[in-house]
Amino acid sequence: MRLRVLQSFSGAIGSFHEGQVFEIQDLNVAQNLINSGYAVEVESCPTCGSTIDK
């Protein structure tokens, strides 16, 4: 799953800054970040290739 950071945070998985996009394998951690408002899931736009919010 790819996530984009909405607000900077540091945790057991590392330090991330606002706007950063990263890949995460642990879906439980990813869901917690999304539910807490720290990140949003993103995907690649099929036509332009840009990263967009899912």
Distance bins in CASP14 RR format, pairs under 12 A and 6 or more apart:
PFRMAT RR
TARGET T0000
AUTHOR 0000-0000-0000
RMODE 2
METHOD distances of the structure
MODEL  1
1 21 0 0 0 0 0 1 0 0 0 0 0
1 22 0 0 0 0 1 0 0 0 0 0 0
1 23 1 0 0 1 0 0 0 0 0 0 0
1 24 1 0 1 0 0 0 0 0 0 0 0
1 25 1 0 0 1 0 0 0 0 0 0 0
1 26 0 0 0 0 1 0 0 0 0 0 0
1 27 1 0 0 1 0 0 0 0 0 0 0
1 28 0 0 0 0 0 1 0 0 0 0 0
1 29 0 0 0 0 1 0 0 0 0 0 0
1 30 1 0 1 0 0 0 0 0 0 0 0
1 31 0 0 0 0 1 0 0 0 0 0 0
1 33 0 0 0 0 1 0 0 0 0 0 0
1 34 0 0 0 0 1 0 0 0 0 0 0
1 39 0 0 0 0 1 0 0 0 0 0 0
1 40 0 0 0 0 0 1 0 0 0 0 0
1 41 1 0 0 1 0 0 0 0 0 0 0
1 42 0 0 0 0 1 0 0 0 0 0 0
1 43 0 0 0 0 1 0 0 0 0 0 0
1 54 0 0 0 0 1 0 0 0 0 0 0
2 20 0 0 0 0 0 1 0 0 0 0 0
2 21 1 0 0 1 0 0 0 0 0 0 0
2 22 1 0 0 1 0 0 0 0 0 0 0
2 23 1 0 1 0 0 0 0 0 0 0 0
2 24 1 0 0 1 0 0 0 0 0 0 0
2 25 0 0 0 0 0 1 0 0 0 0 0
2 30 0 0 0 0 1 0 0 0 0 0 0
2 33 0 0 0 0 0 1 0 0 0 0 0
2 34 0 0 0 0 0 1 0 0 0 0 0
2 39 0 0 0 0 1 0 0 0 0 0 0
2 40 0 0 0 0 1 0 0 0 0 0 0
2 41 1 0 0 1 0 0 0 0 0 0 0
2 42 1 0 1 0 0 0 0 0 0 0 0
2 43 1 0 0 1 0 0 0 0 0 0 0
2 44 0 0 0 0 1 0 0 0 0 0 0
2 51 1 0 0 1 0 0 0 0 0 0 0
2 52 0 0 0 0 0 1 0 0 0 0 0
2 53 0 0 0 0 0 1 0 0 0 0 0
2 54 0 0 0 0 1 0 0 0 0 0 0
3 9 0 0 0 0 0 1 0 0 0 0 0
3 13 0 0 0 0 0 1 0 0 0 0 0
3 16 0 0 0 0 1 0 0 0 0 0 0
3 19 0 0 0 0 1 0 0 0 0 0 0
3 20 0 0 0 0 1 0 0 0 0 0 0
3 21 1 0 0 1 0 0 0 0 0 0 0
3 22 1 0 0 1 0 0 0 0 0 0 0
3 23 0 0 0 0 1 0 0 0 0 0 0
3 24 1 0 1 0 0 0 0 0 0 0 0
3 25 0 0 0 0 0 1 0 0 0 0 0
3 26 0 0 0 0 0 1 0 0 0 0 0
3 27 0 0 0 0 0 1 0 0 0 0 0
3 29 0 0 0 0 1 0 0 0 0 0 0
3 30 1 0 0 1 0 0 0 0 0 0 0
3 31 0 0 0 0 0 1 0 0 0 0 0
3 32 0 0 0 0 0 1 0 0 0 0 0
3 33 1 0 0 1 0 0 0 0 0 0 0
3 34 1 0 0 1 0 0 0 0 0 0 0
3 36 0 0 0 0 0 1 0 0 0 0 0
3 37 0 0 0 0 0 1 0 0 0 0 0
3 38 0 0 0 0 1 0 0 0 0 0 0
3 39 1 0 1 0 0 0 0 0 0 0 0
3 40 1 0 0 1 0 0 0 0 0 0 0
3 41 1 0 1 0 0 0 0 0 0 0 0
3 42 1 0 0 1 0 0 0 0 0 0 0
3 43 0 0 0 0 0 1 0 0 0 0 0
3 51 0 0 0 0 0 1 0 0 0 0 0
3 53 0 0 0 0 0 1 0 0 0 0 0
3 54 0 0 0 0 1 0 0 0 0 0 0
4 16 0 0 0 0 1 0 0 0 0 0 0
4 17 0 0 0 0 0 1 0 0 0 0 0
4 18 0 0 0 0 1 0 0 0 0 0 0
4 19 1 0 1 0 0 0 0 0 0 0 0
4 20 1 0 0 1 0 0 0 0 0 0 0
4 21 1 0 1 0 0 0 0 0 0 0 0
4 22 0 0 0 0 1 0 0 0 0 0 0
4 23 0 0 0 0 0 1 0 0 0 0 0
4 24 0 0 0 0 0 1 0 0 0 0 0
4 30 0 0 0 0 0 1 0 0 0 0 0
4 33 0 0 0 0 0 1 0 0 0 0 0
4 34 0 0 0 0 0 1 0 0 0 0 0
4 37 0 0 0 0 0 1 0 0 0 0 0
4 38 0 0 0 0 0 1 0 0 0 0 0
4 39 1 0 0 1 0 0 0 0 0 0 0
4 40 1 0 1 0 0 0 0 0 0 0 0
4 41 0 0 0 0 1 0 0 0 0 0 0
4 42 1 0 1 0 0 0 0 0 0 0 0
4 43 0 0 0 0 0 1 0 0 0 0 0
4 50 0 0 0 0 0 1 0 0 0 0 0
4 51 1 0 0 1 0 0 0 0 0 0 0
4 52 0 0 0 0 1 0 0 0 0 0 0
4 53 1 0 0 1 0 0 0 0 0 0 0
4 54 0 0 0 0 1 0 0 0 0 0 0
5 13 0 0 0 0 0 1 0 0 0 0 0
5 14 0 0 0 0 0 1 0 0 0 0 0
5 15 0 0 0 0 0 1 0 0 0 0 0
5 16 1 0 1 0 0 0 0 0 0 0 0
5 17 1 0 0 1 0 0 0 0 0 0 0
5 18 1 0 1 0 0 0 0 0 0 0 0
5 19 1 0 1 0 0 0 0 0 0 0 0
5 20 1 0 1 0 0 0 0 0 0 0 0
5 21 1 0 0 1 0 0 0 0 0 0 0
5 22 1 0 0 1 0 0 0 0 0 0 0
5 24 0 0 0 0 0 1 0 0 0 0 0
5 30 0 0 0 0 0 1 0 0 0 0 0
5 33 0 0 0 0 1 0 0 0 0 0 0
5 34 0 0 0 0 0 1 0 0 0 0 0
5 36 0 0 0 0 0 1 0 0 0 0 0
5 37 0 0 0 0 1 0 0 0 0 0 0
5 38 1 0 0 1 0 0 0 0 0 0 0
5 39 1 0 1 0 0 0 0 0 0 0 0
5 40 0 0 0 0 1 0 0 0 0 0 0
5 41 0 0 0 0 0 1 0 0 0 0 0
5 42 0 0 0 0 0 1 0 0 0 0 0
6 16 0 0 0 0 0 1 0 0 0 0 0
6 17 0 0 0 0 0 1 0 0 0 0 0
6 18 1 0 0 1 0 0 0 0 0 0 0
6 19 1 0 0 1 0 0 0 0 0 0 0
6 20 0 0 0 0 0 1 0 0 0 0 0
6 21 0 0 0 0 0 1 0 0 0 0 0
6 33 0 0 0 0 1 0 0 0 0 0 0
6 34 0 0 0 0 1 0 0 0 0 0 0
6 36 0 0 0 0 1 0 0 0 0 0 0
6 37 1 0 1 0 0 0 0 0 0 0 0
6 38 1 0 0 1 0 0 0 0 0 0 0
6 39 1 0 1 0 0 0 0 0 0 0 0
6 40 1 0 0 1 0 0 0 0 0 0 0
6 41 0 0 0 0 0 1 0 0 0 0 0
6 42 0 0 0 0 0 1 0 0 0 0 0
6 53 0 0 0 0 1 0 0 0 0 0 0
7 16 0 0 0 0 1 0 0 0 0 0 0
7 17 0 0 0 0 1 0 0 0 0 0 0
7 18 1 0 1 0 0 0 0 0 0 0 0
7 19 0 0 0 0 1 0 0 0 0 0 0
7 20 0 0 0 0 0 1 0 0 0 0 0
7 33 0 0 0 0 0 1 0 0 0 0 0
7 36 0 0 0 0 1 0 0 0 0 0 0
7 37 1 0 0 1 0 0 0 0 0 0 0
7 38 1 0 1 0 0 0 0 0 0 0 0
7 39 0 0 0 0 1 0 0 0 0 0 0
7 40 0 0 0 0 0 1 0 0 0 0 0
8 14 0 0 0 0 0 1 0 0 0 0 0
8 15 1 0 0 1 0 0 0 0 0 0 0
8 16 1 0 0 1 0 0 0 0 0 0 0
8 17 1 0 1 0 0 0 0 0 0 0 0
8 18 1 0 1 0 0 0 0 0 0 0 0
8 19 0 0 0 0 1 0 0 0 0 0 0
8 20 0 0 0 0 1 0 0 0 0 0 0
8 38 0 0 0 0 1 0 0 0 0 0 0
8 39 0 0 0 0 0 1 0 0 0 0 0
9 15 1 0 0 1 0 0 0 0 0 0 0
9 16 1 0 1 0 0 0 0 0 0 0 0
9 17 0 0 0 0 1 0 0 0 0 0 0
9 18 0 0 0 0 1 0 0 0 0 0 0
9 19 0 0 0 0 0 1 0 0 0 0 0
9 20 0 0 0 0 0 1 0 0 0 0 0
9 22 0 0 0 0 0 1 0 0 0 0 0
9 29 0 0 0 0 0 1 0 0 0 0 0
9 32 0 0 0 0 0 1 0 0 0 0 0
9 33 1 0 0 1 0 0 0 0 0 0 0
9 36 0 0 0 0 1 0 0 0 0 0 0
9 37 0 0 0 0 1 0 0 0 0 0 0
9 38 1 0 1 0 0 0 0 0 0 0 0
9 39 0 0 0 0 1 0 0 0 0 0 0
10 16 1 0 0 1 0 0 0 0 0 0 0
10 17 0 0 0 0 1 0 0 0 0 0 0
10 38 0 0 0 0 0 1 0 0 0 0 0
11 29 0 0 0 0 1 0 0 0 0 0 0
11 32 0 0 0 0 0 1 0 0 0 0 0
11 33 0 0 0 0 0 1 0 0 0 0 0
11 36 0 0 0 0 0 1 0 0 0 0 0
11 38 0 0 0 0 0 1 0 0 0 0 0
12 24 0 0 0 0 0 1 0 0 0 0 0
12 26 0 0 0 0 1 0 0 0 0 0 0
12 29 0 0 0 0 1 0 0 0 0 0 0
12 32 0 0 0 0 0 1 0 0 0 0 0
12 33 0 0 0 0 0 1 0 0 0 0 0
13 22 0 0 0 0 1 0 0 0 0 0 0
13 23 0 0 0 0 0 1 0 0 0 0 0
13 24 1 0 0 1 0 0 0 0 0 0 0
13 25 0 0 0 0 0 1 0 0 0 0 0
13 26 1 0 0 1 0 0 0 0 0 0 0
13 28 0 0 0 0 0 1 0 0 0 0 0
13 29 1 0 0 1 0 0 0 0 0 0 0
13 30 0 0 0 0 1 0 0 0 0 0 0
13 32 0 0 0 0 0 1 0 0 0 0 0
13 33 0 0 0 0 1 0 0 0 0 0 0
13 38 0 0 0 0 0 1 0 0 0 0 0
13 39 0 0 0 0 0 1 0 0 0 0 0
14 20 0 0 0 0 0 1 0 0 0 0 0
14 22 0 0 0 0 1 0 0 0 0 0 0
14 24 0 0 0 0 0 1 0 0 0 0 0
14 29 0 0 0 0 0 1 0 0 0 0 0
14 33 0 0 0 0 0 1 0 0 0 0 0
15 22 0 0 0 0 0 1 0 0 0 0 0
16 22 1 0 0 1 0 0 0 0 0 0 0
16 23 0 0 0 0 0 1 0 0 0 0 0
16 24 0 0 0 0 0 1 0 0 0 0 0
16 29 0 0 0 0 0 1 0 0 0 0 0
16 33 0 0 0 0 1 0 0 0 0 0 0
16 38 0 0 0 0 1 0 0 0 0 0 0
16 39 1 0 0 1 0 0 0 0 0 0 0
17 38 0 0 0 0 0 1 0 0 0 0 0
17 39 0 0 0 0 0 1 0 0 0 0 0
18 37 0 0 0 0 0 1 0 0 0 0 0
18 38 0 0 0 0 1 0 0 0 0 0 0
18 39 0 0 0 0 0 1 0 0 0 0 0
18 40 0 0 0 0 0 1 0 0 0 0 0
19 38 0 0 0 0 0 1 0 0 0 0 0
19 39 0 0 0 0 1 0 0 0 0 0 0
19 40 0 0 0 0 1 0 0 0 0 0 0
19 42 0 0 0 0 0 1 0 0 0 0 0
19 51 0 0 0 0 0 1 0 0 0 0 0
19 53 0 0 0 0 0 1 0 0 0 0 0
20 33 0 0 0 0 0 1 0 0 0 0 0
20 38 0 0 0 0 0 1 0 0 0 0 0
20 39 0 0 0 0 1 0 0 0 0 0 0
20 40 0 0 0 0 0 1 0 0 0 0 0
20 42 0 0 0 0 0 1 0 0 0 0 0
20 51 0 0 0 0 0 1 0 0 0 0 0
21 39 0 0 0 0 1 0 0 0 0 0 0
21 40 0 0 0 0 0 1 0 0 0 0 0
21 41 0 0 0 0 0 1 0 0 0 0 0
21 42 1 0 0 1 0 0 0 0 0 0 0
21 43 0 0 0 0 0 1 0 0 0 0 0
21 44 0 0 0 0 0 1 0 0 0 0 0
21 50 0 0 0 0 0 1 0 0 0 0 0
21 51 1 0 1 0 0 0 0 0 0 0 0
21 52 0 0 0 0 0 1 0 0 0 0 0
21 53 0 0 0 0 0 1 0 0 0 0 0
21 54 0 0 0 0 0 1 0 0 0 0 0
22 29 0 0 0 0 0 1 0 0 0 0 0
22 30 0 0 0 0 0 1 0 0 0 0 0
22 33 0 0 0 0 0 1 0 0 0 0 0
22 38 0 0 0 0 0 1 0 0 0 0 0
22 39 0 0 0 0 1 0 0 0 0 0 0
22 41 0 0 0 0 0 1 0 0 0 0 0
22 42 0 0 0 0 1 0 0 0 0 0 0
22 51 0 0 0 0 0 1 0 0 0 0 0
23 30 0 0 0 0 1 0 0 0 0 0 0
23 39 0 0 0 0 0 1 0 0 0 0 0
23 41 0 0 0 0 0 1 0 0 0 0 0
23 42 0 0 0 0 0 1 0 0 0 0 0
23 43 0 0 0 0 0 1 0 0 0 0 0
23 51 0 0 0 0 0 1 0 0 0 0 0
24 30 1 0 1 0 0 0 0 0 0 0 0
24 31 0 0 0 0 1 0 0 0 0 0 0
24 32 0 0 0 0 0 1 0 0 0 0 0
24 33 1 0 0 1 0 0 0 0 0 0 0
24 34 0 0 0 0 0 1 0 0 0 0 0
24 38 0 0 0 0 0 1 0 0 0 0 0
24 39 0 0 0 0 1 0 0 0 0 0 0
24 41 0 0 0 0 1 0 0 0 0 0 0
24 42 0 0 0 0 0 1 0 0 0 0 0
26 32 0 0 0 0 1 0 0 0 0 0 0
26 33 0 0 0 0 1 0 0 0 0 0 0
27 33 0 0 0 0 0 1 0 0 0 0 0
27 34 0 0 0 0 0 1 0 0 0 0 0
27 41 0 0 0 0 0 1 0 0 0 0 0
28 34 0 0 0 0 0 1 0 0 0 0 0
28 35 0 0 0 0 0 1 0 0 0 0 0
29 35 0 0 0 0 0 1 0 0 0 0 0
29 36 0 0 0 0 0 1 0 0 0 0 0
29 38 0 0 0 0 0 1 0 0 0 0 0
29 39 0 0 0 0 1 0 0 0 0 0 0
30 36 0 0 0 0 0 1 0 0 0 0 0
30 37 0 0 0 0 0 1 0 0 0 0 0
30 38 0 0 0 0 0 1 0 0 0 0 0
30 39 1 0 0 1 0 0 0 0 0 0 0
30 40 0 0 0 0 0 1 0 0 0 0 0
30 41 1 0 0 1 0 0 0 0 0 0 0
30 42 0 0 0 0 0 1 0 0 0 0 0
30 54 0 0 0 0 0 1 0 0 0 0 0
31 37 0 0 0 0 0 1 0 0 0 0 0
31 38 0 0 0 0 0 1 0 0 0 0 0
31 39 0 0 0 0 1 0 0 0 0 0 0
31 40 0 0 0 0 0 1 0 0 0 0 0
31 41 0 0 0 0 1 0 0 0 0 0 0
32 38 0 0 0 0 1 0 0 0 0 0 0
32 39 0 0 0 0 1 0 0 0 0 0 0
33 39 1 0 1 0 0 0 0 0 0 0 0
33 40 0 0 0 0 1 0 0 0 0 0 0
33 41 0 0 0 0 1 0 0 0 0 0 0
34 40 1 0 0 1 0 0 0 0 0 0 0
34 41 1 0 0 1 0 0 0 0 0 0 0
34 42 0 0 0 0 0 1 0 0 0 0 0
34 53 0 0 0 0 0 1 0 0 0 0 0
34 54 0 0 0 0 0 1 0 0 0 0 0
35 41 0 0 0 0 0 1 0 0 0 0 0
39 53 0 0 0 0 0 1 0 0 0 0 0
39 54 0 0 0 0 0 1 0 0 0 0 0
40 51 0 0 0 0 0 1 0 0 0 0 0
40 52 0 0 0 0 0 1 0 0 0 0 0
40 53 1 0 1 0 0 0 0 0 0 0 0
40 54 1 0 0 1 0 0 0 0 0 0 0
41 51 0 0 0 0 0 1 0 0 0 0 0
41 52 0 0 0 0 0 1 0 0 0 0 0
41 53 1 0 0 1 0 0 0 0 0 0 0
41 54 1 0 1 0 0 0 0 0 0 0 0
42 49 0 0 0 0 0 1 0 0 0 0 0
42 50 0 0 0 0 1 0 0 0 0 0 0
42 51 1 0 1 0 0 0 0 0 0 0 0
42 52 1 0 0 1 0 0 0 0 0 0 0
42 53 1 0 1 0 0 0 0 0 0 0 0
42 54 1 0 1 0 0 0 0 0 0 0 0
43 49 0 0 0 0 1 0 0 0 0 0 0
43 50 0 0 0 0 0 1 0 0 0 0 0
43 51 1 0 0 1 0 0 0 0 0 0 0
43 52 1 0 0 1 0 0 0 0 0 0 0
43 53 0 0 0 0 1 0 0 0 0 0 0
43 54 1 0 1 0 0 0 0 0 0 0 0
44 50 1 0 0 1 0 0 0 0 0 0 0
44 51 1 0 0 1 0 0 0 0 0 0 0
44 52 1 0 0 1 0 0 0 0 0 0 0
44 53 0 0 0 0 0 1 0 0 0 0 0
44 54 0 0 0 0 0 1 0 0 0 0 0
45 51 1 0 0 1 0 0 0 0 0 0 0
45 52 1 0 1 0 0 0 0 0 0 0 0
45 53 0 0 0 0 0 1 0 0 0 0 0
45 54 0 0 0 0 0 1 0 0 0 0 0
46 52 0 0 0 0 1 0 0 0 0 0 0
END
